[in-house]
Amino acid sequence: MTHLLYSEDGPWELFVKLRRKAGEGFWGGLLDCFYCLSLWIALPLAICIGLSWTERALLWPAFSAGAILLERMTPNEPAVPAAEYHFEGEDEHHVLLGKKNNHAVERSV
């Protein structure tokens, strides 16, 4: 949920509009900081799941840390790399279509 609010556009750019509407104040700053936002997203989840106040207090930073670790472990690259043009010689042109089994897949154009 934190990643969705922080960095995704959403359908019909709903989350982009939400971030713009939040502006530069407190709410805008909250949506601009992944770490801060993860704390506030984790709080209601910890309150709902925890059985005692001690458990809720321990779940709150644990859920936030889990979101942060997941965000750091996922690559920020697009899933499909953009085509790259490689010029080998004067008349020969190749398009890099991607990698398959760690080998470049090229097509002459």
N, CA, C and O atoms as a Tinker XYZ file with bonds, in Angstrom:
   436  protein
     1  N      0.824000   -1.184000    0.000000    73     2
     2  CA     0.000000    0.000000    0.000000    64     1     3
     3  C      0.878000    1.262000    0.000000    63     2     4     5
     4  O      0.562000    2.248000   -0.667000    81     3
     5  N      1.964000    1.216000    0.744000    73     3     6
     6  CA     2.867000    2.371000    0.802000    64     5     7
     7  C      3.462000    2.657000   -0.563000    63     6     8     9
     8  O      3.499000    3.808000   -0.999000    81     7
     9  N      3.926000    1.621000   -1.238000    73     7    10
    10  CA     4.504000    1.796000   -2.573000    64     9    11
    11  C      3.458000    2.360000   -3.538000    63    10    12    13
    12  O      3.769000    3.218000   -4.365000    81    11
    13  N      2.246000    1.883000   -3.431000    73    11    14
    14  CA     1.167000    2.351000   -4.297000    64    13    15
    15  C      0.937000    3.846000   -4.129000    63    14    16    17
    16  O      0.857000    4.576000   -5.116000    81    15
    17  N      0.829000    4.304000   -2.890000    73    15    18
    18  CA     0.591000    5.729000   -2.642000    64    17    19
    19  C      1.806000    6.590000   -2.956000    63    18    20    21
    20  O      1.670000    7.736000   -3.384000    81    19
    21  N      2.994000    6.032000   -2.739000    73    19    22
    22  CA     4.225000    6.813000   -2.884000    64    21    23
    23  C      4.674000    6.978000   -4.329000    63    22    24    25
    24  O      5.102000    8.062000   -4.723000    81    23
    25  N      4.579000    5.896000   -5.136000    73    23    26
    26  CA     5.241000    5.991000   -6.438000    64    25    27
    27  C      4.429000    5.549000   -7.646000    63    26    28    29
    28  O      4.884000    5.739000   -8.774000    81    27
    29  N      3.275000    4.980000   -7.465000    73    27    30
    30  CA     2.509000    4.525000   -8.615000    64    29    31
    31  C      1.539000    5.611000   -9.086000    63    30    32    33
    32  O      1.117000    6.469000   -8.311000    81    31
    33  N      1.197000    5.550000  -10.376000    73    31    34
    34  CA     0.236000    6.501000  -10.935000    64    33    35
    35  C     -1.192000    6.096000  -10.615000    63    34    36    37
    36  O     -2.039000    6.948000  -10.350000    81    35
    37  N     -1.461000    4.799000  -10.640000    73    35    38
    38  CA    -2.803000    4.306000  -10.375000    64    37    39
    39  C     -3.694000    4.435000  -11.592000    63    38    40    41
    40  O     -3.320000    5.065000  -12.581000    81    39
    41  N     -4.870000    3.839000  -11.519000    73    39    42
    42  CA    -5.799000    3.965000  -12.643000    64    41    43
    43  C     -6.271000    5.414000  -12.772000    63    42    44    45
    44  O     -6.563000    6.078000  -11.777000    81    43
    45  N     -6.337000    5.879000  -13.995000    73    43    46
    46  CA    -6.746000    7.258000  -14.304000    64    45    47
    47  C     -5.880000    8.281000  -13.566000    63    46    48    49
    48  O     -6.331000    9.388000  -13.270000    81    47
    49  N     -4.624000    7.899000  -13.271000    73    47    50
    50  CA    -3.669000    8.757000  -12.552000    64    49    51
    51  C     -4.237000    9.261000  -11.232000    63    50    52    53
    52  O     -3.983000   10.395000  -10.824000    81    51
    53  N     -5.005000    8.406000  -10.572000    73    51    54
    54  CA    -5.650000    8.754000   -9.314000    64    53    55
    55  C     -4.644000    9.137000   -8.228000    63    54    56    57
    56  O     -4.846000   10.122000   -7.517000    81    55
    57  N     -3.561000    8.363000   -8.095000    73    55    58
    58  CA    -2.588000    8.626000   -7.035000    64    57    59
    59  C     -1.710000    9.830000   -7.370000    63    58    60    61
    60  O     -1.234000   10.514000   -6.464000    81    59
    61  N     -1.493000   10.096000   -8.639000    73    59    62
    62  CA    -0.765000   11.303000   -9.036000    64    61    63
    63  C     -1.582000   12.529000   -8.631000    63    62    64    65
    64  O     -1.048000   13.488000   -8.075000    81    63
    65  N     -2.872000   12.482000   -8.917000    73    63    66
    66  CA    -3.762000   13.600000   -8.547000    64    65    67
    67  C     -3.823000   13.784000   -7.041000    63    66    68    69
    68  O     -3.849000   14.913000   -6.549000    81    67
    69  N     -3.845000   12.666000   -6.300000    73    67    70
    70  CA    -3.857000   12.738000   -4.841000    64    69    71
    71  C     -2.589000   13.402000   -4.312000    63    70    72    73
    72  O     -2.651000   14.244000   -3.416000    81    71
    73  N     -1.431000   13.019000   -4.873000    73    71    74
    74  CA    -0.172000   13.634000   -4.422000    64    73    75
    75  C     -0.121000   15.119000   -4.774000    63    74    76    77
    76  O      0.374000   15.925000   -3.986000    81    75
    77  N     -0.628000   15.485000   -5.949000    73    75    78
    78  CA    -0.650000   16.906000   -6.327000    64    77    79
    79  C     -1.578000   17.698000   -5.415000    63    78    80    81
    80  O     -1.249000   18.808000   -4.998000    81    79
    81  N     -2.736000   17.124000   -5.109000    73    79    82
    82  CA    -3.707000   17.808000   -4.256000    64    81    83
    83  C     -3.165000   17.984000   -2.839000    63    82    84    85
    84  O     -3.495000   18.960000   -2.166000    81    83
    85  N     -2.343000   17.050000   -2.385000    73    83    86
    86  CA    -1.760000   17.143000   -1.051000    64    85    87
    87  C     -0.834000   18.355000   -0.931000    63    86    88    89
    88  O     -0.655000   18.895000    0.160000    81    87
    89  N     -0.253000   18.778000   -2.042000    73    87    90
    90  CA     0.556000   19.992000   -2.051000    64    89    91
    91  C      1.895000   19.842000   -1.360000    63    90    92    93
    92  O      2.470000   18.755000   -1.295000    81    91
    93  N      2.377000   20.965000   -0.843000    73    91    94
    94  CA     3.704000   21.019000   -0.226000    64    93    95
    95  C      3.655000   20.994000    1.295000    63    94    96    97
    96  O      4.709000   21.003000    1.931000    81    95
    97  N      2.491000   20.965000    1.892000    73    95    98
    98  CA     2.361000   21.001000    3.348000    64    97    99
    99  C      2.677000   19.674000    3.999000    63    98   100   101
   100  O      3.449000   18.873000    3.472000    81    99
   101  N      2.064000   19.450000    5.163000    73    99   102
   102  CA     2.295000   18.237000    5.935000    64   101   103
   103  C      1.930000   16.996000    5.136000    63   102   104   105
   104  O      2.716000   16.051000    5.069000    81   103
   105  N      0.740000   16.986000    4.524000    73   103   106
   106  CA     0.266000   15.807000    3.796000    64   105   107
   107  C      1.108000   15.554000    2.551000    63   106   108   109
   108  O      1.378000   14.402000    2.212000    81   107
   109  N      1.520000   16.602000    1.877000    73   107   110
   110  CA     2.384000   16.432000    0.710000    64   109   111
   111  C      3.736000   15.872000    1.098000    63   110   112   113
   112  O      4.276000   15.005000    0.412000    81   111
   113  N      4.286000   16.368000    2.202000    73   111   114
   114  CA     5.563000   15.850000    2.701000    64   113   115
   115  C      5.457000   14.395000    3.120000    63   114   116   117
   116  O      6.395000   13.617000    2.949000    81   115
   117  N      4.307000   14.036000    3.669000    73   115   118
   118  CA     4.087000   12.658000    4.084000    64   117   119
   119  C      4.061000   11.720000    2.879000    63   118   120   121
   120  O      4.599000   10.614000    2.942000    81   119
   121  N      3.444000   12.152000    1.793000    73   119   122
   122  CA     3.372000   11.323000    0.592000    64   121   123
   123  C      4.680000   11.330000   -0.198000    63   122   124   125
   124  O      4.871000   10.488000   -1.074000    81   123
   125  N      5.577000   12.261000    0.096000    73   123   126
   126  CA     6.864000   12.326000   -0.599000    64   125   127
   127  C      7.960000   11.512000    0.087000    63   126   128   129
   128  O      9.028000   11.308000   -0.491000    81   127
   129  N      7.712000   11.051000    1.292000    73   127   130
   130  CA     8.726000   10.305000    2.049000    64   129   131
   131  C      8.244000    8.868000    2.246000    63   130   132   133
   132  O      7.285000    8.630000    2.980000    81   131
   133  N      8.904000    7.916000    1.598000    73   131   134
   134  CA     8.481000    6.511000    1.694000    64   133   135
   135  C      8.552000    6.012000    3.127000    63   134   136   137
   136  O      7.664000    5.285000    3.573000    81   135
   137  N      9.606000    6.396000    3.860000    73   135   138
   138  CA     9.791000    5.908000    5.222000    64   137   139
   139  C      8.706000    6.436000    6.153000    63   138   140   141
   140  O      8.163000    5.679000    6.958000    81   139
   141  N      8.386000    7.707000    6.055000    73   139   142
   142  CA     7.325000    8.297000    6.878000    64   141   143
   143  C      5.980000    7.677000    6.544000    63   142   144   145
   144  O      5.208000    7.321000    7.435000    81   143
   145  N      5.710000    7.554000    5.269000    73   143   146
   146  CA     4.437000    6.996000    4.826000    64   145   147
   147  C      4.287000    5.548000    5.281000    63   146   148   149
   148  O      3.187000    5.124000    5.637000    81   147
   149  N      5.377000    4.786000    5.273000    73   147   150
   150  CA     5.289000    3.389000    5.703000    64   149   151
   151  C      4.907000    3.289000    7.178000    63   150   152   153
   152  O      4.202000    2.360000    7.571000    81   151
   153  N      5.366000    4.238000    7.999000    73   151   154
   154  CA     4.976000    4.243000    9.410000    64   153   155
   155  C      3.480000    4.475000    9.568000    63   154   156   157
   156  O      2.825000    3.791000   10.355000    81   155
   157  N      2.940000    5.426000    8.833000    73   155   158
   158  CA     1.525000    5.766000    8.985000    64   157   159
   159  C      0.615000    4.731000    8.342000    63   158   160   161
   160  O     -0.523000    4.565000    8.781000    81   159
   161  N      1.077000    4.039000    7.326000    73   159   162
   162  CA     0.295000    2.957000    6.745000    64   161   163
   163  C      0.312000    1.745000    7.680000    63   162   164   165
   164  O     -0.685000    1.031000    7.787000    81   163
   165  N      1.440000    1.512000    8.356000    73   163   166
   166  CA     1.577000    0.359000    9.251000    64   165   167
   167  C      0.776000    0.516000   10.542000    63   166   168   169
   168  O      0.371000   -0.484000   11.134000    81   167
   169  N      0.540000    1.747000   10.988000    73   167   170
   170  CA    -0.136000    1.970000   12.271000    64   169   171
   171  C     -1.537000    1.358000   12.333000    63   170   172   173
   172  O     -1.797000    0.579000   13.250000    81   171
   173  N     -2.453000    1.666000   11.410000    73   171   174
   174  CA    -3.778000    1.053000   11.538000    64   173   175
   175  C     -3.748000   -0.472000   11.372000    63   174   176   177
   176  O     -4.552000   -1.184000   11.973000    81   175
   177  N     -2.823000   -0.956000   10.559000    73   175   178
   178  CA    -2.690000   -2.403000   10.390000    64   177   179
   179  C     -2.253000   -3.060000   11.701000    63   178   180   181
   180  O     -2.781000   -4.105000   12.080000    81   179
   181  N     -1.296000   -2.450000   12.386000    73   179   182
   182  CA    -0.827000   -2.983000   13.669000    64   181   183
   183  C     -1.929000   -2.926000   14.720000    63   182   184   185
   184  O     -2.060000   -3.845000   15.527000    81   183
   185  N     -2.715000   -1.866000   14.719000    73   183   186
   186  CA    -3.807000   -1.742000   15.694000    64   185   187
   187  C     -4.867000   -2.812000   15.456000    63   186   188   189
   188  O     -5.407000   -3.380000   16.405000    81   187
   189  N     -5.164000   -3.087000   14.179000    73   187   190
   190  CA    -6.189000   -4.098000   13.857000    64   189   191
   191  C     -5.732000   -5.520000   14.148000    63   190   192   193
   192  O     -6.532000   -6.351000   14.579000    81   191
   193  N     -4.462000   -5.808000   13.919000    73   191   194
   194  CA    -3.980000   -7.180000   14.044000    64   193   195
   195  C     -3.502000   -7.502000   15.455000    63   194   196   197
   196  O     -3.690000   -8.621000   15.933000    81   195
   197  N     -2.890000   -6.534000   16.121000    73   195   198
   198  CA    -2.342000   -6.785000   17.455000    64   197   199
   199  C     -3.430000   -7.081000   18.481000    63   198   200   201
   200  O     -4.510000   -6.492000   18.441000    81   199
   201  N     -3.137000   -7.998000   19.401000    73   199   202
   202  CA    -4.106000   -8.376000   20.424000    64   201   203
   203  C     -3.945000   -7.559000   21.702000    63   202   204   205
   204  O     -4.923000   -7.314000   22.408000    81   203
   205  N     -2.735000   -7.144000   22.000000    73   203   206
   206  CA    -2.488000   -6.313000   23.188000    64   205   207
   207  C     -1.747000   -5.053000   22.741000    63   206   208   209
   208  O     -1.254000   -4.974000   21.616000    81   207
   209  N     -1.677000   -4.074000   23.638000    73   207   210
   210  CA    -0.988000   -2.831000   23.280000    64   209   211
   211  C      0.508000   -3.063000   23.094000    63   210   212   213
   212  O      1.140000   -2.386000   22.283000    81   211
   213  N      1.070000   -3.993000   23.822000    73   211   214
   214  CA     2.485000   -4.323000   23.641000    64   213   215
   215  C      2.712000   -4.928000   22.258000    63   214   216   217
   216  O      3.663000   -4.571000   21.562000    81   215
   217  N      1.834000   -5.841000   21.872000    73   215   218
   218  CA     1.957000   -6.460000   20.566000    64   217   219
   219  C      1.767000   -5.432000   19.449000    63   218   220   221
   220  O      2.482000   -5.464000   18.447000    81   219
   221  N      0.819000   -4.536000   19.618000    73   219   222
   222  CA     0.586000   -3.483000   18.627000    64   221   223
   223  C      1.795000   -2.568000   18.504000    63   222   224   225
   224  O      2.169000   -2.156000   17.406000    81   223
   225  N      2.407000   -2.254000   19.655000    73   223   226
   226  CA     3.592000   -1.385000   19.655000    64   225   227
   227  C      4.775000   -2.053000   18.955000    63   226   228   229
   228  O      5.601000   -1.370000   18.350000    81   227
   229  N      4.861000   -3.369000   19.032000    73   227   230
   230  CA     5.943000   -4.083000   18.355000    64   229   231
   231  C      5.640000   -4.315000   16.877000    63   230   232   233
   232  O      6.550000   -4.313000   16.048000    81   231
   233  N      4.368000   -4.512000   16.547000    73   231   234
   234  CA     3.990000   -4.728000   15.158000    64   233   235
   235  C      4.146000   -3.467000   14.310000    63   234   236   237
   236  O      4.487000   -3.549000   13.130000    81   235
   237  N      3.901000   -2.315000   14.901000    73   235   238
   238  CA     3.929000   -1.064000   14.145000    64   237   239
   239  C      5.271000   -0.860000   13.438000    63   238   240   241
   240  O      5.280000   -0.735000   12.213000    81   239
   241  N      6.410000   -0.820000   14.148000    73   239   242
   242  CA     7.685000   -0.648000   13.417000    64   241   243
   243  C      8.064000   -1.872000   12.589000    63   242   244   245
   244  O      8.782000   -1.749000   11.597000    81   243
   245  N      7.587000   -3.055000   12.989000    73   243   246
   246  CA     7.905000   -4.261000   12.224000    64   245   247
   247  C      7.261000   -4.213000   10.844000    63   246   248   249
   248  O      7.911000   -4.536000    9.850000    81   247
   249  N      5.981000   -3.811000   10.767000    73   247   250
   250  CA     5.316000   -3.691000    9.464000    64   249   251
   251  C      5.965000   -2.611000    8.607000    63   250   252   253
   252  O      6.127000   -2.785000    7.399000    81   251
   253  N      6.333000   -1.508000    9.226000    73   251   254
   254  CA     7.008000   -0.429000    8.499000    64   253   255
   255  C      8.349000   -0.907000    7.956000    63   254   256   257
   256  O      8.686000   -0.642000    6.802000    81   255
   257  N      9.110000   -1.608000    8.785000    73   255   258
   258  CA    10.414000   -2.126000    8.358000    64   257   259
   259  C     10.246000   -3.146000    7.237000    63   258   260   261
   260  O     11.059000   -3.192000    6.314000    81   259
   261  N      9.203000   -3.960000    7.309000    73   259   262
   262  CA     8.942000   -4.927000    6.247000    64   261   263
   263  C      8.679000   -4.244000    4.917000    63   262   264   265
   264  O      9.171000   -4.686000    3.879000    81   263
   265  N      7.902000   -3.166000    4.944000    73   263   266
   266  CA     7.628000   -2.416000    3.713000    64   265   267
   267  C      8.910000   -1.798000    3.161000    63   266   268   269
   268  O      9.139000   -1.808000    1.952000    81   267
   269  N      9.735000   -1.267000    4.042000    73   267   270
   270  CA    10.993000   -0.644000    3.614000    64   269   271
   271  C     11.935000   -1.692000    3.010000    63   270   272   273
   272  O     12.565000   -1.444000    1.982000    81   271
   273  N     12.028000   -2.852000    3.649000    73   271   274
   274  CA    12.892000   -3.914000    3.111000    64   273   275
   275  C     12.401000   -4.395000    1.749000    63   274   276   277
   276  O     13.203000   -4.601000    0.838000    81   275
   277  N     11.094000   -4.574000    1.604000    73   275   278
   278  CA    10.554000   -4.989000    0.304000    64   277   279
   279  C     10.838000   -3.942000   -0.771000    63   278   280   281
   280  O     11.163000   -4.289000   -1.907000    81   279
   281  N     10.716000   -2.677000   -0.419000    73   279   282
   282  CA    10.981000   -1.600000   -1.378000    64   281   283
   283  C     12.449000   -1.598000   -1.800000    63   282   284   285
   284  O     12.761000   -1.400000   -2.974000    81   283
   285  N     13.337000   -1.814000   -0.850000    73   283   286
   286  CA    14.771000   -1.822000   -1.166000    64   285   287
   287  C     15.198000   -3.058000   -1.952000    63   286   288   289
   288  O     16.155000   -3.003000   -2.726000    81   287
   289  N     14.495000   -4.171000   -1.758000    73   287   290
   290  CA    14.875000   -5.416000   -2.440000    64   289   291
   291  C     14.393000   -5.461000   -3.878000    63   290   292   293
   292  O     14.962000   -6.191000   -4.690000    81   291
   293  N     13.371000   -4.710000   -4.213000    73   291   294
   294  CA    12.848000   -4.747000   -5.576000    64   293   295
   295  C     13.611000   -3.752000   -6.439000    63   294   296   297
   296  O     13.878000   -2.629000   -6.010000    81   295
   297  N     13.960000   -4.161000   -7.649000    73   295   298
   298  CA    14.695000   -3.249000   -8.538000    64   297   299
   299  C     13.791000   -2.121000   -9.011000    63   298   300   301
   300  O     12.588000   -2.308000   -9.192000    81   299
   301  N     14.375000   -0.966000   -9.206000    73   299   302
   302  CA    13.633000    0.194000   -9.673000    64   301   303
   303  C     13.722000    0.352000  -11.179000    63   302   304   305
   304  O     13.451000    1.427000  -11.714000    81   303
   305  N     14.102000   -0.719000  -11.864000    73   303   306
   306  CA    14.223000   -0.689000  -13.315000    64   305   307
   307  C     12.906000   -1.133000  -13.941000    63   306   308   309
   308  O     12.140000   -1.864000  -13.312000    81   307
   309  N     12.640000   -0.710000  -15.147000    73   307   310
   310  CA    11.447000   -1.226000  -15.815000    64   309   311
   311  C     11.587000   -2.713000  -16.093000    63   310   312   313
   312  O     12.699000   -3.205000  -16.287000    81   311
   313  N     10.475000   -3.434000  -16.113000    73   311   314
   314  CA    10.502000   -4.884000  -16.319000    64   313   315
   315  C     11.031000   -5.248000  -17.703000    63   314   316   317
   316  O     11.729000   -6.250000  -17.861000    81   315
   317  N     10.703000   -4.444000  -18.694000    73   315   318
   318  CA    11.155000   -4.698000  -20.060000    64   317   319
   319  C     12.145000   -3.603000  -20.434000    63   318   320   321
   320  O     11.775000   -2.430000  -20.478000    81   319
   321  N     13.402000   -3.967000  -20.706000    73   319   322
   322  CA    14.375000   -2.936000  -21.044000    64   321   323
   323  C     14.070000   -2.304000  -22.398000    63   322   324   325
   324  O     13.521000   -2.949000  -23.292000    81   323
   325  N     14.430000   -1.056000  -22.528000    73   323   326
   326  CA    14.241000   -0.353000  -23.796000    64   325   327
   327  C     15.215000   -0.905000  -24.831000    63   326   328   329
   328  O     16.294000   -1.385000  -24.485000    81   327
   329  N     14.831000   -0.836000  -26.087000    73   327   330
   330  CA    15.699000   -1.303000  -27.168000    64   329   331
   331  C     16.922000   -0.395000  -27.257000    63   330   332   333
   332  O     16.813000    0.826000  -27.151000    81   331
   333  N     18.076000   -1.006000  -27.452000    73   331   334
   334  CA    19.318000   -0.252000  -27.593000    64   333   335
   335  C     19.864000   -0.497000  -28.996000    63   334   336   337
   336  O     19.811000   -1.617000  -29.505000    81   335
   337  N     20.374000    0.532000  -29.598000    73   335   338
   338  CA    20.963000    0.407000  -30.928000    64   337   339
   339  C     22.468000    0.311000  -30.802000    63   338   340   341
   340  O     23.100000    1.125000  -30.129000    81   339
   341  N     23.040000   -0.693000  -31.457000    73   339   342
   342  CA    24.485000   -0.879000  -31.474000    64   341   343
   343  C     24.946000   -0.785000  -32.921000    63   342   344   345
   344  O     24.434000   -1.485000  -33.794000    81   343
   345  N     25.916000    0.085000  -33.165000    73   343   346
   346  CA    26.425000    0.261000  -34.517000    64   345   347
   347  C     27.762000   -0.448000  -34.627000    63   346   348   349
   348  O     28.728000   -0.076000  -33.962000    81   347
   349  N     27.814000   -1.462000  -35.462000    73   347   350
   350  CA    29.034000   -2.221000  -35.683000    64   349   351
   351  C     29.398000   -2.067000  -37.152000    63   350   352   353
   352  O     28.782000   -2.693000  -38.015000    81   351
   353  N     30.357000   -1.268000  -37.429000    73   351   354
   354  CA    30.703000   -0.994000  -38.820000    64   353   355
   355  C     29.825000    0.130000  -39.356000    63   354   356   357
   356  O     29.030000    0.721000  -38.625000    81   355
   357  N     29.986000    0.418000  -40.665000    73   355   358
   358  CA    29.251000    1.546000  -41.236000    64   357   359
   359  C     27.852000    1.156000  -41.721000    63   358   360   361
   360  O     26.919000    1.950000  -41.601000    81   359
   361  N     27.695000   -0.042000  -42.262000    73   359   362
   362  CA    26.424000   -0.422000  -42.862000    64   361   363
   363  C     25.613000   -1.392000  -42.005000    63   362   364   365
   364  O     24.485000   -1.732000  -42.360000    81   363
   365  N     26.158000   -1.827000  -40.917000    73   363   366
   366  CA    25.506000   -2.853000  -40.118000    64   365   367
   367  C     24.869000   -2.237000  -38.881000    63   366   368   369
   368  O     25.545000   -1.543000  -38.121000    81   367
   369  N     23.588000   -2.477000  -38.669000    73   367   370
   370  CA    22.879000   -1.967000  -37.489000    64   369   371
   371  C     22.165000   -3.125000  -36.802000    63   370   372   373
   372  O     21.569000   -3.977000  -37.461000    81   371
   373  N     22.229000   -3.150000  -35.488000    73   371   374
   374  CA    21.583000   -4.199000  -34.703000    64   373   375
   375  C     20.723000   -3.546000  -33.636000    63   374   376   377
   376  O     21.054000   -2.480000  -33.118000    81   375
   377  N     19.624000   -4.194000  -33.316000    73   375   378
   378  CA    18.767000   -3.752000  -32.222000    64   377   379
   379  C     18.849000   -4.810000  -31.137000    63   378   380   381
   380  O     18.613000   -5.990000  -31.396000    81   379
   381  N     19.184000   -4.389000  -29.913000    73   379   382
   382  CA    19.229000   -5.305000  -28.784000    64   381   383
   383  C     17.803000   -5.488000  -28.285000    63   382   384   385
   384  O     17.201000   -4.549000  -27.765000    81   383
   385  N     17.262000   -6.689000  -28.439000    73   383   386
   386  CA    15.877000   -6.961000  -28.067000    64   385   387
   387  C     15.733000   -7.334000  -26.604000    63   386   388   389
   388  O     14.626000   -7.290000  -26.069000    81   387
   389  N     16.790000   -7.690000  -25.964000    73   387   390
   390  CA    16.739000   -8.086000  -24.563000    64   389   391
   391  C     17.763000   -9.168000  -24.313000    63   390   392   393
   392  O     18.638000   -9.413000  -25.143000    81   391
   393  N     17.653000   -9.810000  -23.176000    73   391   394
   394  CA    18.578000  -10.877000  -22.837000    64   393   395
   395  C     17.788000  -12.140000  -22.552000    63   394   396   397
   396  O     16.748000  -12.112000  -21.894000    81   395
   397  N     18.302000  -13.242000  -23.060000    73   395   398
   398  CA    17.703000  -14.543000  -22.803000    64   397   399
   399  C     18.814000  -15.455000  -22.319000    63   398   400   401
   400  O     19.799000  -15.669000  -23.025000    81   399
   401  N     18.662000  -15.985000  -21.131000    73   399   402
   402  CA    19.679000  -16.835000  -20.516000    64   401   403
   403  C     21.033000  -16.126000  -20.456000    63   402   404   405
   404  O     22.070000  -16.723000  -20.745000    81   403
   405  N     21.010000  -14.859000  -20.080000    73   403   406
   406  CA    22.208000  -14.021000  -19.952000    64   405   407
   407  C     22.968000  -13.804000  -21.236000    63   406   408   409
   408  O     24.146000  -13.450000  -21.192000    81   407
   409  N     22.335000  -14.004000  -22.388000    73   407   410
   410  CA    22.948000  -13.734000  -23.696000    64   409   411
   411  C     22.109000  -12.700000  -24.405000    63   410   412   413
   412  O     20.880000  -12.754000  -24.364000    81   411
   413  N     22.762000  -11.763000  -25.052000    73   411   414
   414  CA    22.043000  -10.708000  -25.778000    64   413   415
   415  C     21.341000  -11.298000  -26.990000    63   414   416   417
   416  O     21.900000  -12.127000  -27.708000    81   415
   417  N     20.112000  -10.859000  -27.207000    73   415   418
   418  CA    19.344000  -11.267000  -28.368000    64   417   419
   419  C     19.283000  -10.061000  -29.300000    63   418   420   421
   420  O     18.717000   -9.028000  -28.940000    81   419
   421  N     19.862000  -10.183000  -30.499000    73   419   422
   422  CA    19.939000   -9.053000  -31.417000    64   421   423
   423  C     19.233000   -9.371000  -32.718000    63   422   424   425
   424  O     19.055000  -10.534000  -33.080000    81   423
   425  N     18.838000   -8.331000  -33.406000    73   423   426
   426  CA    18.233000   -8.482000  -34.729000    64   425   427
   427  C     18.847000   -7.430000  -35.639000    63   426   428   429
   428  O     18.942000   -6.263000  -35.260000    81   427
   429  N     19.259000   -7.826000  -36.823000    73   427   430
   430  CA    19.815000   -6.877000  -37.787000    64   429   431
   431  C     18.682000   -6.070000  -38.394000    63   430   432   433
   432  O     17.606000   -6.598000  -38.676000    81   431
   433  N     18.934000   -4.798000  -38.589000    73   431   434
   434  CA    17.939000   -3.917000  -39.216000    64   433   435
   435  C     18.502000   -3.260000  -40.441000    63   434   436
   436  O     17.809000   -2.484000  -41.100000    81   435
